[in-house]
Amino acid sequence: METTMRTTAIGIAAAAFLLTAGCTNLGKTEQGALSGGAIGAGVGAVAGAVTAGSPTTGAVIGGAVGAAAGAYIGCQREGKCKK
């Protein structure tokens, strides 16, 4: 279990680094969606593993929620979202 958690954490960290490294030409909305999705997937995977659930399911749900939240926050920062 510990090896699986470590491997998952390293994979998520590497994916987050690669995603955020490619964000230089993106707007705040897109950056927020990518960053939020990566962070959400990481948190969801860890939560799924810790609660004896499925890390994969946790990553998918966390990634979707994180991407939506990140996109909304980025949109607000750009001032493009309707109030």
N, C-alpha and C positions, 0 to 999 in steps of 0.2 A: 504494500500500500504506500509506504513512504517513497519508494523508488518511482512509483506511478505519479505521485504528487509532485515530486521533484522534476520529473520529465515534463509533466504538464506545465508547471510553473516556468521552466526554461523555454518551452515552446511558445507559451503565451508572451513572455517577455521579448523573445526574438521577433515574434509577429508584430507586437506593438511597436518595437523599434523600427522595423521595416516599414510599417504603415505610416508612422509619423515622419520618417525620413523622406518619404515621397510626397509630403504635403506642402512643399515650398511654393508651388504655383496655384494652390487651391484657395478658394475664398474661406471665410470663417465658418460658413454653414457646412461646407464639405469637410473642412478640417475637424469641426465639431462632431460630425457624423462618424468619421473614421476613428477619431480618438475615443469618442464615447463608445463606439462599437467594440473597439479593442479592450478598453477598460472593463466594459460590461461583460464581455466574454470571459475575461480573466476572473473577475469577481464571481460570475455565475459558475464557472468551472470549479473554482475552489469551494463555493457554497454547496454545489452538487456533490462534491467528493466528501466534504466534511459531514454533511447531513445524511450520509449513506444513500444518497440518491445517485443520479447519473451525472457525471461531470460533463458529458456531451450535451445532455438536455439543458443543464444549467448554463453552459456556454452559449447555446443557441438562444435561449430566452434572454439571458443577460446581454448578449450582443445586440439583439433586436431592440430591447429597451434602452440600452446605452446609446445605440445609434440614433434612435428617435429623440432621446433627450439631448444628445450632443448637437444634432442638427437644429433642434429648436433653439437651444442656447446660442449657437453660432448665428442663426438667423436673427435673433434678437440683438446680438452684438453688431450685426451689419445694419440693423434698422430696416430690414426688408419684410419682416413679418407683419401681417395685419393684426391690429390690436382688437 
